[in-house]
Amino acid sequence: MALIHSGITCYASLDGEYPFEVERNFFYFTGIDYPNMKLLLSKSDNVPSSVLFIPRVDPLKEKWIGKFLTVDDCRSISGIQNVKYIDEMDEIIFSSVSQDKFDKCFLYIDAVKRGLPKTINQIFYADFAENYPKLDIKDLSTLTMPMRSVKTKEEIDAMKASARIAKAAIEETIKHIKPGIKEYEVQATFEYVTKRHGGRTAFNTIAASGENAVTLHYVSNKSMLKDGEMILLDCGSSLNWYNSDITRTFPVNGKFTERQLQIYNIVLKANKAVIDAVKPGVTVKQLNDIVLATYAKELKEIGLISDEEEVSEYYYHGVSHSLGLDTHDVFDKQIPLEVGNVITVEPGLYIAKYNLGIRIEDDVLVTEKGCEVLTDVMKEPSEIEESMNVWEVK
């Protein structure tokens, strides 16, 4: 059998809750975005079955937090007809295990990361293993990772819709970029437009100007935009949990300096070279090697480095990750790409002595003959300068 939970709500303070985020595997199998549910998938005597366990409706709680999902609601959303209440689950599982209907159970078992608190998956696994010591417990992700990493048409359509929202939000945001405003104003514009279009932010928006952009996950967004600097906007919109992830880097005053343009064009060259190389059978390592080779040649030519080993001083992350229900979606980077994978292409250069960090990130769908770029957002320097000059904000 396999058991998948939807997650729980967590308290941020005495009476305040963090926004609920559904466990993505549960959502993948059910389409339900709701806490305190579990999905039991099983096969006994070669007969498969699915049971969805949901909370009972609490009329008093409904006055505070809104309507609960009913049995009929859950059947309609998920297509699973066998819906029971969560307080019935333990007895059902205990009875089945006691009758030796199952010899193994698949759970999501997150890797332990030193110094970090346990995840809900780790807690659930530990409790279940203690209660059912005779069951052979295995990691469900080994079975479902290949499923989730290859996107269906419906998933691809959802990600294209998400990318369109992000495009609209970026194009609106660029109108407001100018010296003297704060990074959080740039962030606020992107997030407002995303929500106005029915989406949500896929992750904490990075709006990093000047030297802040050399820090990969800078998210405080408190500095003032200065004339002559650039701002790196790493942002994403999410629609029904399917994400886009886009990075663009803009001159704050709407005009690239000679040095900025020089570095920007090197990153853009790497971005295009990788996109041209994406196709079934290629590995992520091979894509990253294209970036390293491009940088080694180009950075030597401009005198920034003398040896290719020095590239790592200015480029210190990989060029790609999988994208889907998670921004860093489940994916085995060791195996070659196949049709239906959606990955990012995000080369960058980070040069502290120039107060300059540039990253250009697109999302691409692997197709039979190559790839399709899902993120149609301006990245040519001439387009950026023209747009920023036309969209001057008083």
C-alpha positions in Angstrom: 0.0 0.0 0.0 1.0 3.7 -0.3 -0.1 6.4 2.0 0.0 10.1 1.0 -1.0 13.0 3.2 -2.1 16.5 2.2 -0.2 18.3 5.0 -1.3 20.3 8.0 -1.7 24.0 8.9 1.1 25.4 11.1 1.0 28.2 13.6 3.2 31.2 13.1 2.3 32.7 16.5 -0.2 32.2 19.2 -3.2 32.6 17.0 -1.8 33.2 13.5 -1.3 30.5 10.9 1.2 30.2 8.1 -0.6 30.1 4.7 -1.4 26.4 4.0 0.5 24.7 1.2 -0.7 21.3 0.1 1.8 18.5 -0.1 2.4 18.4 -3.9 2.3 14.7 -4.3 -1.2 14.6 -2.7 -2.3 17.4 -5.0 -0.8 15.5 -8.0 -2.9 12.4 -7.3 -6.1 14.1 -6.1 -6.4 17.7 -7.3 -7.5 18.6 -3.8 -5.9 21.6 -2.0 -7.0 21.1 1.6 -5.3 20.1 4.9 -5.6 17.1 7.1 -6.5 14.5 4.4 -4.8 11.2 3.4 -4.9 9.1 0.3 -4.5 5.3 0.6 -3.6 3.5 -2.6 -3.4 -0.3 -2.2 -3.2 -3.5 -4.1 -4.2 -6.8 -2.4 -4.6 -10.1 -4.3 -3.7 -8.1 -7.3 -6.8 -5.9 -6.9 -6.1 -2.1 -6.8 -8.1 0.3 -4.7 -8.1 4.0 -3.7 -9.5 5.4 -0.5 -9.6 9.2 0.3 -9.8 10.1 4.0 -11.1 13.6 4.8 -12.1 15.6 8.0 -15.6 15.5 9.1 -17.6 18.7 8.6 -17.5 20.8 11.8 -20.4 23.4 11.7 -18.8 25.5 14.4 -15.4 25.7 12.7 -17.2 26.6 9.5 -18.4 29.8 11.1 -14.7 30.8 11.6 -12.8 29.4 8.6 -15.4 28.7 5.9 -17.0 25.7 4.4 -15.4 22.2 4.7 -15.1 20.0 1.7 -17.8 17.4 1.7 -17.7 13.8 0.6 -19.4 14.8 -2.7 -17.0 17.7 -3.2 -14.0 15.4 -2.8 -15.5 12.8 -5.2 -16.1 15.4 -7.8 -12.7 17.0 -7.6 -10.6 13.9 -7.3 -12.6 11.3 -9.2 -12.1 8.9 -6.2 -15.4 7.5 -5.2 -14.4 5.7 -2.0 -14.3 8.6 0.5 -14.2 8.0 4.2 -13.5 10.1 7.3 -10.0 10.6 8.6 -11.0 9.3 12.1 -11.7 5.9 10.4 -8.3 5.5 8.8 -6.3 4.0 11.7 -8.8 1.2 12.3 -9.0 0.4 8.6 -5.2 0.2 8.1 -4.7 -1.7 11.4 -7.2 -4.3 10.4 -5.7 -4.7 6.9 -2.2 -5.1 8.3 -3.3 -7.5 11.0 -4.9 -9.7 8.4 -1.6 -9.7 6.4 -3.2 -8.0 3.4 -0.1 -6.0 2.9 3.6 -6.7 3.4 5.0 -3.3 2.4 4.0 0.3 2.6 5.3 3.2 0.4 5.6 6.6 2.0 7.4 9.8 1.1 10.6 9.7 3.1 12.4 13.1 2.9 16.2 13.1 3.3 17.4 14.3 6.7 19.2 17.6 6.5 21.5 18.4 9.3 20.5 21.5 11.3 17.0 21.7 9.9 13.8 20.7 11.7 12.0 17.5 10.7 9.6 17.8 7.7 6.0 16.6 8.0 7.0 13.6 5.8 9.8 12.7 8.2 7.5 12.9 11.2 4.8 10.9 9.5 7.3 8.2 8.5 8.7 7.9 12.0 5.2 7.5 13.6 4.0 5.0 11.0 7.2 2.9 11.3 6.8 2.8 15.0 3.2 1.7 14.8 3.7 -0.9 12.1 7.2 -2.4 12.7 6.4 -5.5 10.6 5.8 -3.6 7.4 8.6 -3.2 4.9 8.5 0.6 4.4 9.9 2.0 1.1 10.3 5.4 -0.4 7.3 6.3 -2.7 9.3 9.0 -4.5 11.2 6.3 -6.4 8.0 5.3 -8.1 6.4 8.7 -8.6 9.4 10.8 -9.5 9.4 9.5 -13.1 5.7 10.3 -13.3 5.9 13.8 -12.1 9.0 14.7 -14.0 7.3 14.1 -17.4 4.5 16.5 -17.8 1.1 15.8 -19.3 -0.6 18.1 -21.8 -2.8 19.5 -19.0 0.2 20.2 -16.8 2.0 21.9 -19.7 -1.0 24.0 -20.4 -1.1 25.1 -16.7 2.6 26.0 -16.8 2.1 28.0 -20.0 -0.7 29.9 -18.3 1.5 30.5 -15.3 4.2 31.9 -17.6 1.8 34.2 -19.2 0.8 35.7 -15.9 4.5 36.2 -15.0 5.1 37.8 -18.4 2.3 40.3 -17.8 3.6 41.0 -14.3 7.2 41.6 -15.4 6.1 43.9 -18.3 4.2 46.0 -15.8 7.0 45.9 -13.3 9.6 47.2 -15.7 7.5 50.4 -16.1 8.2 51.3 -12.5 11.9 50.6 -12.3 13.8 53.9 -11.9 16.5 55.3 -9.5 15.3 56.3 -6.1 12.6 53.6 -5.4 13.1 50.6 -3.1 13.6 47.0 -4.1 10.4 46.1 -2.3 8.5 48.4 -4.6 9.6 46.4 -7.6 8.7 43.2 -5.7 5.3 44.6 -4.8 4.4 45.5 -8.4 5.3 42.0 -9.6 3.3 40.3 -6.9 0.3 42.7 -7.2 0.0 42.0 -11.0 0.4 38.3 -10.4 -2.5 38.3 -7.9 -4.6 40.5 -10.1 -4.4 37.8 -12.8 -5.5 35.1 -10.4 -2.1 33.7 -9.6 0.1 33.6 -6.6 3.9 34.0 -6.2 5.8 30.7 -6.8 8.5 31.6 -4.3 10.0 34.6 -2.5 10.6 37.3 -5.1 14.2 38.4 -5.5 14.6 42.0 -6.4 18.3 42.5 -6.0 20.0 45.7 -7.1 23.7 46.5 -7.3 25.9 44.4 -5.2 22.9 42.6 -3.7 22.6 40.6 -6.9 25.8 38.7 -6.3 23.9 36.9 -3.5 21.9 34.1 -5.2 19.0 34.0 -2.7 18.8 37.6 -1.6 15.2 38.2 -0.5 15.3 41.1 2.0 14.6 43.6 -0.9 15.2 46.7 1.2 17.8 48.7 -0.7 17.3 51.7 -2.9 17.8 51.5 -6.6 20.7 53.6 -7.7 21.4 55.3 -11.0 24.0 53.4 -13.0 23.3 50.0 -11.3 21.3 47.0 -12.5 18.5 45.1 -10.8 18.1 41.4 -11.0 14.5 40.3 -10.8 14.1 36.5 -10.1 10.3 35.9 -9.9 7.6 33.4 -10.6 3.9 33.1 -10.8 1.9 30.0 -9.8 -1.5 28.9 -11.1 -3.1 25.9 -9.4 0.4 25.2 -7.9 2.0 24.9 -11.4 4.9 27.3 -11.5 6.9 29.6 -13.7 10.4 30.7 -12.8 11.9 33.7 -14.7 14.9 35.9 -14.1 15.6 39.1 -16.0 18.2 41.8 -15.2 17.5 45.4 -16.1 19.5 48.7 -15.9 17.9 50.8 -13.3 18.0 54.0 -15.4 17.0 52.2 -18.6 20.4 52.3 -20.3 23.2 49.7 -20.1 26.7 51.0 -19.4 29.4 49.6 -21.6 30.6 47.2 -18.9 27.0 46.1 -18.0 26.2 45.4 -21.7 29.5 43.4 -22.1 28.7 41.1 -19.2 25.0 40.9 -20.1 25.7 39.8 -23.6 28.0 37.0 -22.4 25.2 35.7 -20.1 22.7 36.0 -22.9 25.0 34.1 -25.2 25.2 31.2 -22.7 21.4 31.3 -22.2 20.8 30.9 -26.0 23.5 28.3 -26.4 21.9 26.1 -23.8 18.4 26.6 -25.1 19.7 25.5 -28.6 21.2 22.4 -27.0 18.2 21.2 -25.1 16.8 18.0 -26.6 16.0 14.4 -25.6 19.0 12.5 -24.6 21.1 15.4 -23.3 22.0 15.6 -19.6 21.9 18.6 -17.3 25.6 18.2 -16.8 26.2 18.6 -20.6 24.1 21.8 -20.5 26.1 23.2 -17.7 29.3 22.3 -19.5 28.1 24.5 -22.4 27.9 27.5 -19.9 31.3 26.8 -18.5 32.9 26.6 -22.0 31.1 29.8 -23.1 32.3 31.6 -20.0 35.8 30.3 -20.1 36.2 31.7 -23.7 34.3 35.0 -23.3 35.7 36.0 -19.9 39.3 35.4 -21.1 38.6 37.6 -24.0 37.5 40.5 -21.9 40.4 40.0 -19.4 38.3 39.0 -16.4 40.0 35.6 -16.0 43.2 34.1 -17.2 42.4 30.4 -16.5 39.1 28.5 -17.0 39.2 27.4 -13.4 38.5 31.0 -12.4 35.0 30.8 -13.9 33.7 29.4 -10.6 34.5 32.7 -8.9 31.8 34.4 -11.0 29.4 31.5 -11.7 28.6 29.3 -8.7 25.4 27.5 -9.4 24.0 25.0 -11.9 22.3 26.1 -15.1 19.1 24.1 -14.7 16.5 22.5 -12.4 13.2 20.8 -13.1 10.0 22.9 -12.8 6.4 21.9 -12.1 4.3 21.7 -9.0 7.5 22.7 -7.1 9.8 25.4 -8.2 12.6 22.9 -7.8 10.5 20.0 -8.9 11.3 16.3 -8.5 13.8 15.2 -11.1 16.8 12.9 -11.5 19.6 15.1 -12.9 21.7 12.1 -13.6 19.5 10.7 -16.4 19.1 12.2 -19.9 16.3 14.6 -20.6 13.2 13.1 -22.2 10.1 14.6 -24.0 7.8 16.2 -21.5 10.4 17.4 -19.0 10.2 21.1 -18.1 13.4 22.7 -17.0 14.9 26.1 -16.4 17.8 27.5 -18.3 19.5 30.1 -16.0 23.1 31.0 -16.6 24.4 33.9 -14.5 27.6 35.9 -13.7 28.2 37.6 -10.4 31.0 40.1 -10.2 31.3 41.8 -6.8 34.0 44.2 -7.8 31.6 45.6 -10.4 28.6 45.6 -8.0 27.0 43.5 -10.7 25.0 40.3 -10.8 23.3 39.2 -14.0 21.1 36.1 -14.5 18.8 35.4 -17.5 16.4 32.5 -16.8 13.8 30.9 -19.1 11.6 27.8 -18.7 11.7 25.3 -21.5 9.7 22.2 -22.4 11.7 19.3 -23.9 10.1 18.3 -27.2 10.9 15.6 -29.8 13.2 17.8 -31.8 14.5 20.1 -29.2 12.6 22.4 -26.8 9.9 25.0 -26.6 10.6 28.2 -24.6 7.6 28.8 -22.4 8.7 32.2 -21.1 8.2 34.8 -23.8 9.7 37.7 -21.9 12.0 40.4 -23.4 15.7 39.8 -22.9 17.5 41.5 -25.9 19.3 44.6 -24.6 17.7 46.8 -27.3 14.2 45.6 -26.4 14.9 46.3 -22.7 16.2 49.8 -23.3 13.4 50.7 -25.7 10.8 49.5 -23.3 12.2 51.2 -20.3 12.6 54.5 -22.2 9.0 54.3 -23.6 7.5 53.4 -20.2 9.1 56.2 -18.3 7.2 56.8 -15.0 6.9 60.4 -13.7 
